[in-house]
Amino acid sequence: MVCVFTKPHLLALGPNKNNISFILPQFSLKCNLQMARSAIDETSDTGAFKRTASTFRNFISKEPNSQFPPESGRYHLYVSYACPWASRCLAYLKIKGLEKAIAFTSVKPIWERTKESDEHMGWVFPASETEEAGAEPDPFNGARSIRELYELASTNYAGKYTVPVLWDKKLKTIVNNESSEIIRMFNTEFNDIAENAALDLYPSHLQAQIDETNEWVYDGINNGVYKCGFARKQGPYEEVIISLAVEFVFN
Ligand SMILES: N[C@@H](CCC(=O)N[C@@H](CS)C(=O)NCC(=O)O)C(=O)O
């Protein structure tokens, strides 16, 4: 089987087949996806990659009595530079001029074991400022991995440990781990604090066009490379590699 590895952490997973040995074939698709602990679990019985939905979906809002009001210095963004979803949040943070209000930390670019006690591979923080260029230790919780942040936020969490993570330092929890929602919050909810408040990256007269473009970009390209990279069988791989190529050639 030919695989398109587009990112360093996928490359890191390539040679070590042990990383995927805990996917139990007797699980049904539903069960398998419900229990996905990482993208390598998100495979249906046909061998196709099936993304599970993000779990933390709270909103930072200017509305009165909001549980998560837009306060400067309260929230922190955890990213990996290797993750395009996290990188778009970082792009928004910079373009909107929110760097003084919302700081960020990047993990190491290649997955490692997140715990001694099991085989899970995921995003980890370096142990010191100098261990890995661009990556920093967790400044607030002393977490060794993104997994630990999810476990701090929810003791019975049983999903994937993805970046981006928008963290609330006050309530010590994850506000949101879905980049498409984090960028919307950055665009509208921090305008009393943002240095480029007047810049609207989702103006009402363009919303329908942006949504329509997003739909094919997301399914065909953004998630399309995952569907190629994580396909486990030749059939689903060929189906998605052709549509990915078509998107590049014709769009
Ligand atoms: N829907 C999420 C997807 C984020 C996502 O898939 N992040 C990947 C890196 S690009 C990740 O952290 N994967 C960890 C894993 O699968 O265990 C978003 O757009 O924020």
PDBQT file of the ligand as one rigid body, heavy atoms in Angstrom, charges set to zero:
ROOT
HETATM    1  N1  LIG A 301     -11.099  19.026  14.505  1.00  0.00    +0.000 N 
HETATM    2  C1  LIG A 301      -9.883  19.311  15.065  1.00  0.00    +0.000 C 
HETATM    3  C2  LIG A 301      -8.789  18.409  14.501  1.00  0.00    +0.000 C 
HETATM    4  C3  LIG A 301      -7.484  18.610  15.176  1.00  0.00    +0.000 C 
HETATM    5  C4  LIG A 301      -6.521  17.473  14.848  1.00  0.00    +0.000 C 
HETATM    6  O1  LIG A 301      -6.883  16.490  14.180  1.00  0.00    +0.000 OA
HETATM    7  N2  LIG A 301      -5.291  17.610  15.334  1.00  0.00    +0.000 N 
HETATM    8  C5  LIG A 301      -4.307  16.550  15.131  1.00  0.00    +0.000 C 
HETATM    9  C6  LIG A 301      -2.976  17.113  14.650  1.00  0.00    +0.000 C 
HETATM   10  S1  LIG A 301      -3.083  17.839  13.046  1.00  0.00    +0.000 SA
HETATM   11  C7  LIG A 301      -3.992  15.904  16.466  1.00  0.00    +0.000 C 
HETATM   12  O2  LIG A 301      -3.717  16.581  17.419  1.00  0.00    +0.000 OA
HETATM   13  N3  LIG A 301      -4.027  14.583  16.492  1.00  0.00    +0.000 N 
HETATM   14  C8  LIG A 301      -3.685  13.848  17.667  1.00  0.00    +0.000 C 
HETATM   15  C9  LIG A 301      -4.187  12.425  17.610  1.00  0.00    +0.000 C 
HETATM   16  O3  LIG A 301      -4.840  12.060  16.620  1.00  0.00    +0.000 OA
HETATM   17  O4  LIG A 301      -3.944  11.716  18.553  1.00  0.00    +0.000 OA
HETATM   18  C10 LIG A 301      -9.594  20.765  14.792  1.00  0.00    +0.000 C 
HETATM   19  O5  LIG A 301      -9.761  21.206  13.649  1.00  0.00    +0.000 OA
HETATM   20  O6  LIG A 301      -9.229  21.443  15.728  1.00  0.00    +0.000 OA
ENDROOT
TORSDOF 0
